[in-house]
Amino acid sequence: MRAARFHEYGGAESLVIEEVTDPHPGFGEIRVRVAAASVNPIDWKLRAGALRQFIPLELPAVPGRDAVGVVDAIGDGVQGVSIGERVFGLGGVTGATAELFLLSAWAHAPDTWNDEQAAGAGLAAVTAMRGLNALGSLAGRTLLVEGAAGGVGSAAVEIAVAQGATVIGTASERNHDFLTSLGARPTTYGPGLAQRLTPLVPHGVDLALDTAASGSLEDLVAITGDPTRVATVADHAGGQRLGTHVVNAENDSALLSVAAELGRRGHYTPRIEQAYPLERIADAHAHAERGRTRGKIVICI
Ligand SMILES: NC(=O)c1ccc[n+]([C@@H]2O[C@H](COP(=O)([O-])OP(=O)(O)OC[C@H]3O[C@@H](n4cnc5c(N)ncnc54)[C@H](OP(=O)(O)O)[C@@H]3O)[C@@H](O)[C@H]2O)c1
């Protein structure tokens, strides 16, 4: 099969397209013929070698953690899915930007999502939902999403609104209309956040989800009044120091099914800033690495 790979840790220019051996599904896995994969921050962090102490890769490696495609092989122990069905989901920390990818968690992709949208849903939705779930019931609560314009943040806004929360989202001003389109009340991040929130939510903020790792976690604890009312998916050290919830994604098919159902009902539609062909994966990584992505960047295979 054709795949993008990097042979050494390095910059986006180290990515090459080449023929590699087809993967075969093991116990509990399915193989999809990939239509599109998404780019997540972990992809370029792994490629650059920034995580090599915690997640050492066997090189060469194919970047990509989540994708959508049509099932073309099914491993032992798998039930509830058939060859030819369109699914989206998560595999290992690498492997998605290829013609074939192994998933260990998946859900049927709703017809309401095109391939680019379904590709953008996997890791972002699972991460957002795990962060939101750590905060308890959202109905009738006011939630602040720090970093609301990114892949995880934009998913969190729509999913929290669907659960009955009033959502305030932070982003740079150029993204405020985007946040409004997701159902959030927008404000800017950075110093003075608490003061800017007062006219937006006079009764205060009940809960906060940090997806930005910008050093603002202490402010979010002060704004909500209690570290257990704050969850972070991005600032692990800060969260541990302050006693907030610290949450990681998991390959969880049940959460993917909830995201798909929200998609079917029109409550969650992954927003795609740009889709790149596989041949331009280096541009896609460079784009994502700038840290200004609105929604998701995806790669069409
Ligand atoms: N724990 C896990 O399992 C897990 C899983 C997925 C992701 N993550 C982490 O979660 C974080 C977000 O991931 P992502 O995929 O959403 O990233 P992303 O899409 O690349 O995030 C880009 C967004 O960050 C916003 N941003 C930049 N600086 C900001 C600041 N100081 N305050 C608030 N927002 C800011 C940008 O908005 P503007 O352009 O408007 O500034 C942009 O929309 C990353 O650190 C990622 O590694 C963790």
The ligand as an SDF file (V2000), in Angstrom:
LIG
                    3D

 48 52  0  0  0  0  0  0  0  0999 V2000
   -4.8170   14.1800   26.3680 N   0  0  0  0  0  0  0  0  0  0  0  0
   -5.1360   13.6980   25.1620 C   0  0  0  0  0  0  0  0  0  0  0  0
   -5.3980   12.5050   24.9990 O   0  0  0  0  0  0  0  0  0  0  0  0
   -5.1860   14.6480   24.0080 C   0  0  0  0  0  0  0  0  0  0  0  0
   -5.8380   14.2990   22.8260 C   0  0  0  0  0  0  0  0  0  0  0  0
   -5.9150   15.2340   21.8000 C   0  0  0  0  0  0  0  0  0  0  0  0
   -5.2980   16.4790   21.9590 C   0  0  0  0  0  0  0  0  0  0  0  0
   -4.6280   16.7380   23.1160 N   0  0  0  0  0  0  0  0  0  0  0  0
   -3.9560   18.0400   23.3040 C   0  0  0  0  0  0  0  0  0  0  0  0
   -4.9740   19.0340   23.3860 O   0  0  0  0  0  0  0  0  0  0  0  0
   -4.4760   20.2430   22.8260 C   0  0  0  0  0  0  0  0  0  0  0  0
   -5.4660   20.7270   21.7680 C   0  0  0  0  0  0  0  0  0  0  0  0
   -5.5020   19.8020   20.6940 O   0  0  0  0  0  0  0  0  0  0  0  0
   -6.2260   20.2420   19.3400 P   0  0  0  0  0  0  0  0  0  0  0  0
   -6.2130   19.0710   18.4390 O   0  0  0  0  0  0  0  0  0  0  0  0
   -7.4920   20.9170   19.6570 O   0  0  0  0  0  0  0  0  0  0  0  0
   -5.1520   21.3380   18.8310 O   0  0  0  0  0  0  0  0  0  0  0  0
   -5.2800   22.3790   17.6590 P   0  0  0  0  0  0  0  0  0  0  0  0
   -6.4900   22.0950   16.8320 O   0  0  0  0  0  0  0  0  0  0  0  0
   -3.9660   22.4240   16.9650 O   0  0  0  0  0  0  0  0  0  0  0  0
   -5.4840   23.7730   18.4260 O   0  0  0  0  0  0  0  0  0  0  0  0
   -5.3610   24.9500   17.7060 C   0  0  0  0  0  0  0  0  0  0  0  0
   -6.2010   26.0250   18.3980 C   0  0  0  0  0  0  0  0  0  0  0  0
   -5.5440   26.4650   19.5820 O   0  0  0  0  0  0  0  0  0  0  0  0
   -5.9710   27.8030   19.8050 C   0  0  0  0  0  0  0  0  0  0  0  0
   -5.0220   28.5060   20.6670 N   0  0  0  0  0  0  0  0  0  0  0  0
   -3.7300   28.7840   20.4020 C   0  0  0  0  0  0  0  0  0  0  0  0
   -3.1830   29.4410   21.4600 N   0  0  0  0  0  0  0  0  0  0  0  0
   -4.1770   29.5700   22.3870 C   0  0  0  0  0  0  0  0  0  0  0  0
   -4.2400   30.1380   23.6860 C   0  0  0  0  0  0  0  0  0  0  0  0
   -3.1790   30.7200   24.2520 N   0  0  0  0  0  0  0  0  0  0  0  0
   -5.3990   30.0560   24.3610 N   0  0  0  0  0  0  0  0  0  0  0  0
   -6.4790   29.4750   23.8270 C   0  0  0  0  0  0  0  0  0  0  0  0
   -6.4940   28.9140   22.5850 N   0  0  0  0  0  0  0  0  0  0  0  0
   -5.3500   28.9650   21.8750 C   0  0  0  0  0  0  0  0  0  0  0  0
   -6.0090   28.4070   18.4190 C   0  0  0  0  0  0  0  0  0  0  0  0
   -6.9820   29.4210   18.4000 O   0  0  0  0  0  0  0  0  0  0  0  0
   -6.5860   30.8720   17.8510 P   0  0  0  0  0  0  0  0  0  0  0  0
   -6.0390   30.6330   16.4540 O   0  0  0  0  0  0  0  0  0  0  0  0
   -7.8770   31.6130   17.8790 O   0  0  0  0  0  0  0  0  0  0  0  0
   -5.5220   31.3930   18.7790 O   0  0  0  0  0  0  0  0  0  0  0  0
   -6.4050   27.2340   17.5250 C   0  0  0  0  0  0  0  0  0  0  0  0
   -7.7590   27.2750   17.1500 O   0  0  0  0  0  0  0  0  0  0  0  0
   -3.0680   19.9370   22.3000 C   0  0  0  0  0  0  0  0  0  0  0  0
   -2.1320   20.3170   23.2840 O   0  0  0  0  0  0  0  0  0  0  0  0
   -3.0770   18.4320   22.1460 C   0  0  0  0  0  0  0  0  0  0  0  0
   -1.7810   17.8760   22.2440 O   0  0  0  0  0  0  0  0  0  0  0  0
   -4.5630   15.8770   24.1340 C   0  0  0  0  0  0  0  0  0  0  0  0
  1  2  1  0
  2  3  2  0
  2  4  1  0
  4  5  1  0
  4 48  2  0
  5  6  2  0
  6  7  1  0
  7  8  2  0
  8  9  1  0
  8 48  1  0
  9 10  1  0
  9 46  1  0
 10 11  1  0
 11 12  1  0
 11 44  1  0
 12 13  1  0
 13 14  1  0
 14 15  2  0
 14 16  1  0
 14 17  1  0
 17 18  1  0
 18 19  2  0
 18 20  1  0
 18 21  1  0
 21 22  1  0
 22 23  1  0
 23 24  1  0
 23 42  1  0
 24 25  1  0
 25 26  1  0
 25 36  1  0
 26 27  1  0
 26 35  1  0
 27 28  2  0
 28 29  1  0
 29 30  1  0
 29 35  2  0
 30 31  1  0
 30 32  2  0
 32 33  1  0
 33 34  2  0
 34 35  1  0
 36 37  1  0
 36 42  1  0
 37 38  1  0
 38 39  2  0
 38 40  1  0
 38 41  1  0
 42 43  1  0
 44 45  1  0
 44 46  1  0
 46 47  1  0
M  CHG  2   8   1  16  -1
M  END
$$$$
